[in-house]
Amino acid sequence: MGVAREVVQKAIDAFNAHDPQRMRDVYGDGVVLSAPGDVQLEGADAVVEYAMTWHRAFPDAKLVTQSLLEDGESVAEEFTFEGTHDDTLVGPEGEIPATHRHVSGRGVDVFRVEDGKIVEEHLYFDQVQLMTQLGVMPEPATT
């Protein structure tokens, strides 16, 4: 396992431990994060706060990694996010009060690591799937 993969694994473990300090320790000060909903964040504190908004809304949140691929300083994680929506989810589209529904959705996270720190992160997940599972969007029509 290379250095980049080790750093990303530490970030995943810190997320699953709901440990903001351990998350902060793996992000570079000028890290840039892009995520669904036109989220564009800069700085380790902002990135950790973004993760903490998910932890507050889903107190049992966890990432289950299906694959973790490394190529030099780049790492891609295919994952499933699981959790129960027991508090308000604050996002770019506003606030979603607790629905107490369990969600399980797949996503991909692409990281770039320099000097032992994550300096870039691009998160992808299906917003429609999430909103449907939370019950705030109707089920898609079937043919």
Contacts in CASP RR format, 6 or more apart in sequence:
PFRMAT RR
TARGET T0000
AUTHOR 0000-0000-0000
METHOD contacts of the structure
MODEL  1
MGVAREVVQKAIDAFNAHDPQRMRDVYGDGVVLSAPGDVQLEGADAVVEY
AMTWHRAFPDAKLVTQSLLEDGESVAEEFTFEGTHDDTLVGPEGEIPATH
RHVSGRGVDVFRVEDGKIVEEHLYFDQVQLMTQLGVMPEPATT
1 9 0 8 1.000
1 70 0 8 1.000
2 70 0 8 1.000
2 72 0 8 1.000
3 113 0 8 1.000
3 116 0 8 1.000
4 70 0 8 1.000
4 72 0 8 1.000
4 73 0 8 1.000
4 74 0 8 1.000
4 75 0 8 1.000
4 111 0 8 1.000
4 112 0 8 1.000
4 113 0 8 1.000
4 116 0 8 1.000
5 68 0 8 1.000
5 70 0 8 1.000
5 75 0 8 1.000
7 26 0 8 1.000
7 75 0 8 1.000
7 111 0 8 1.000
7 113 0 8 1.000
7 116 0 8 1.000
7 117 0 8 1.000
7 118 0 8 1.000
8 26 0 8 1.000
8 68 0 8 1.000
8 75 0 8 1.000
8 77 0 8 1.000
8 111 0 8 1.000
8 113 0 8 1.000
8 118 0 8 1.000
9 68 0 8 1.000
10 22 0 8 1.000
10 25 0 8 1.000
10 26 0 8 1.000
11 23 0 8 1.000
11 26 0 8 1.000
11 27 0 8 1.000
11 111 0 8 1.000
11 118 0 8 1.000
12 63 0 8 1.000
12 65 0 8 1.000
12 77 0 8 1.000
12 79 0 8 1.000
13 22 0 8 1.000
14 22 0 8 1.000
14 23 0 8 1.000
14 25 0 8 1.000
14 26 0 8 1.000
15 23 0 8 1.000
15 51 0 8 1.000
15 61 0 8 1.000
15 62 0 8 1.000
15 63 0 8 1.000
16 62 0 8 1.000
16 63 0 8 1.000
18 55 0 8 1.000
18 61 0 8 1.000
20 48 0 8 1.000
20 51 0 8 1.000
20 52 0 8 1.000
23 47 0 8 1.000
23 48 0 8 1.000
23 51 0 8 1.000
24 44 0 8 1.000
24 45 0 8 1.000
24 48 0 8 1.000
26 116 0 8 1.000
26 117 0 8 1.000
26 118 0 8 1.000
27 43 0 8 1.000
27 44 0 8 1.000
27 47 0 8 1.000
27 48 0 8 1.000
27 117 0 8 1.000
27 118 0 8 1.000
28 43 0 8 1.000
28 44 0 8 1.000
28 117 0 8 1.000
28 118 0 8 1.000
28 119 0 8 1.000
29 43 0 8 1.000
29 44 0 8 1.000
30 42 0 8 1.000
30 43 0 8 1.000
30 44 0 8 1.000
30 119 0 8 1.000
31 42 0 8 1.000
31 43 0 8 1.000
31 44 0 8 1.000
31 47 0 8 1.000
31 117 0 8 1.000
31 118 0 8 1.000
31 119 0 8 1.000
31 120 0 8 1.000
31 121 0 8 1.000
32 40 0 8 1.000
32 41 0 8 1.000
32 42 0 8 1.000
32 43 0 8 1.000
32 119 0 8 1.000
32 120 0 8 1.000
32 121 0 8 1.000
33 39 0 8 1.000
33 40 0 8 1.000
33 41 0 8 1.000
33 42 0 8 1.000
33 46 0 8 1.000
33 47 0 8 1.000
33 50 0 8 1.000
33 120 0 8 1.000
33 121 0 8 1.000
33 122 0 8 1.000
33 123 0 8 1.000
34 40 0 8 1.000
34 41 0 8 1.000
34 121 0 8 1.000
34 122 0 8 1.000
34 123 0 8 1.000
35 41 0 8 1.000
35 50 0 8 1.000
35 122 0 8 1.000
35 123 0 8 1.000
36 123 0 8 1.000
36 124 0 8 1.000
36 125 0 8 1.000
36 127 0 8 1.000
37 91 0 8 1.000
37 92 0 8 1.000
37 93 0 8 1.000
37 127 0 8 1.000
38 92 0 8 1.000
39 50 0 8 1.000
39 92 0 8 1.000
41 47 0 8 1.000
41 50 0 8 1.000
47 121 0 8 1.000
53 89 0 8 1.000
53 90 0 8 1.000
53 91 0 8 1.000
54 61 0 8 1.000
54 81 0 8 1.000
54 89 0 8 1.000
55 61 0 8 1.000
56 87 0 8 1.000
56 88 0 8 1.000
57 85 0 8 1.000
57 86 0 8 1.000
57 87 0 8 1.000
57 88 0 8 1.000
57 89 0 8 1.000
57 90 0 8 1.000
57 96 0 8 1.000
57 98 0 8 1.000
58 83 0 8 1.000
58 84 0 8 1.000
58 85 0 8 1.000
58 86 0 8 1.000
58 87 0 8 1.000
58 89 0 8 1.000
58 103 0 8 1.000
59 84 0 8 1.000
59 86 0 8 1.000
59 87 0 8 1.000
60 82 0 8 1.000
60 83 0 8 1.000
60 84 0 8 1.000
60 86 0 8 1.000
61 81 0 8 1.000
61 82 0 8 1.000
61 83 0 8 1.000
62 81 0 8 1.000
62 82 0 8 1.000
62 83 0 8 1.000
63 77 0 8 1.000
63 79 0 8 1.000
63 80 0 8 1.000
63 81 0 8 1.000
64 79 0 8 1.000
64 80 0 8 1.000
64 82 0 8 1.000
65 77 0 8 1.000
65 78 0 8 1.000
65 79 0 8 1.000
66 78 0 8 1.000
66 79 0 8 1.000
66 80 0 8 1.000
66 106 0 8 1.000
67 76 0 8 1.000
67 77 0 8 1.000
67 78 0 8 1.000
68 75 0 8 1.000
68 76 0 8 1.000
68 77 0 8 1.000
68 78 0 8 1.000
69 75 0 8 1.000
69 76 0 8 1.000
69 77 0 8 1.000
73 112 0 8 1.000
73 113 0 8 1.000
73 114 0 8 1.000
74 110 0 8 1.000
74 111 0 8 1.000
74 112 0 8 1.000
74 113 0 8 1.000
75 110 0 8 1.000
75 111 0 8 1.000
75 112 0 8 1.000
75 113 0 8 1.000
76 108 0 8 1.000
76 109 0 8 1.000
76 110 0 8 1.000
76 111 0 8 1.000
77 108 0 8 1.000
77 109 0 8 1.000
77 110 0 8 1.000
77 111 0 8 1.000
78 106 0 8 1.000
78 107 0 8 1.000
78 108 0 8 1.000
79 106 0 8 1.000
79 107 0 8 1.000
79 108 0 8 1.000
79 109 0 8 1.000
80 104 0 8 1.000
80 105 0 8 1.000
80 106 0 8 1.000
80 107 0 8 1.000
81 103 0 8 1.000
81 104 0 8 1.000
81 105 0 8 1.000
81 106 0 8 1.000
81 107 0 8 1.000
81 125 0 8 1.000
82 102 0 8 1.000
82 103 0 8 1.000
82 104 0 8 1.000
82 105 0 8 1.000
83 102 0 8 1.000
83 103 0 8 1.000
83 104 0 8 1.000
84 100 0 8 1.000
84 101 0 8 1.000
84 102 0 8 1.000
84 103 0 8 1.000
85 96 0 8 1.000
85 98 0 8 1.000
85 99 0 8 1.000
85 100 0 8 1.000
85 101 0 8 1.000
85 102 0 8 1.000
85 103 0 8 1.000
85 134 0 8 1.000
86 98 0 8 1.000
86 100 0 8 1.000
87 98 0 8 1.000
88 95 0 8 1.000
88 96 0 8 1.000
88 97 0 8 1.000
88 98 0 8 1.000
89 95 0 8 1.000
89 96 0 8 1.000
89 134 0 8 1.000
96 134 0 8 1.000
96 136 0 8 1.000
99 134 0 8 1.000
99 135 0 8 1.000
99 136 0 8 1.000
101 133 0 8 1.000
101 134 0 8 1.000
101 135 0 8 1.000
102 133 0 8 1.000
103 130 0 8 1.000
103 133 0 8 1.000
103 134 0 8 1.000
104 133 0 8 1.000
105 125 0 8 1.000
105 126 0 8 1.000
105 129 0 8 1.000
105 130 0 8 1.000
105 133 0 8 1.000
106 125 0 8 1.000
106 126 0 8 1.000
107 123 0 8 1.000
107 124 0 8 1.000
107 125 0 8 1.000
107 126 0 8 1.000
108 123 0 8 1.000
108 124 0 8 1.000
108 125 0 8 1.000
109 121 0 8 1.000
109 122 0 8 1.000
109 123 0 8 1.000
109 124 0 8 1.000
110 121 0 8 1.000
110 122 0 8 1.000
110 124 0 8 1.000
111 118 0 8 1.000
111 120 0 8 1.000
111 121 0 8 1.000
111 122 0 8 1.000
112 118 0 8 1.000
112 119 0 8 1.000
112 120 0 8 1.000
112 121 0 8 1.000
113 119 0 8 1.000
128 137 0 8 1.000
128 140 0 8 1.000
131 137 0 8 1.000
132 138 0 8 1.000
132 139 0 8 1.000
132 140 0 8 1.000
END
